[in-house]
Amino acid sequence: MGVPDPIPMTDPRILVLIPARMAATRLPGKPLLEMAGLPMIVHVMRRAEDARIGRVAVATDAAEIASVVTAHGGEAVMTRTDHPSGSDRIFEALGALDPDRQTEIVVNLQGDFPTISPDNIRDVLAPLADPEVDIATLAAEIHTEEEATNPNVVKAVGTMVGPRRLRALYFTRATAPHGDGPRYHHIGLYAYRRAALERFVRLAPSPLEQQEKLEQLRALEAGMRIDVGIVDTVPRGVDTPADLETTRQILAKS
């Protein structure tokens, strides 16, 4: 008898979508920037494919991104140029890729997470085992004061509902919660039930969302439930030239 494969096989009910656009303010053309011999978007796509949780596609408004993705054996879907957010882009892509509505869970994986582990991509699905959860995401415990006070580090505030799992009460750029105890660095990876994504993109931007500049607050203000899986590390996002060089060094050593 053979040893069973520890990695789950691809589930046809799950669709992993990677929104990507060329118009990043601080790093124009970011998805196509080279690192360790491949464009960044291809690194992210490979991580999603290695997670083996479902079909993987890149949702983009740029023909050059789509061309690179398909040249490296991936699937790309063209979307409109006027989407205000990645969630709106993946919603359009979902309709194009799955008109028969076979997809039950949609994973939104940011296109600037080239070092995210396939394990973490799988981890985001765990909270959806609870039928009460609409949206799942991830966070890691904060261990430094710089991270705790940095407004670019979004904090997930919630109540423990199980081992390594929070029910989200709020997300903020402030240092929160106050006082002694753990704080959590939110990781911008989401898994939506299809109905939750459909509801979310039809909601108007909410007051707290606009104040904090955090889209997920729209869901909480509408009474949707977001649960947060706690993982050990935060994948490095690529937003600045310094991030780019650090990530290139990490990937060169991997």
Secondary structure, 3 states (H helix, E strand, C coil): CCCCCCCCCCCCCEEEEEEECCCCCCCCCHHHCEECCEEHHHHHHHHHHHHCCCEEEEEECCHHHHHHHHHCCCCEEECCCCCCCHHHHHHHHHHHHCCCCCCCEEEEECCCCCCCCHHHHHHCCHHHHCCCCCEEEEEEECCCHHHHHCCCCCEEEEEEEECCEEEEEEEECCCCCCCCCCCEEEEEEEEEEHHHHHHHHHCCCCHHHHHHCCCHHHHHHCCCCEEEEEECCCCCCCCCHHHHHHHHHHHHHC
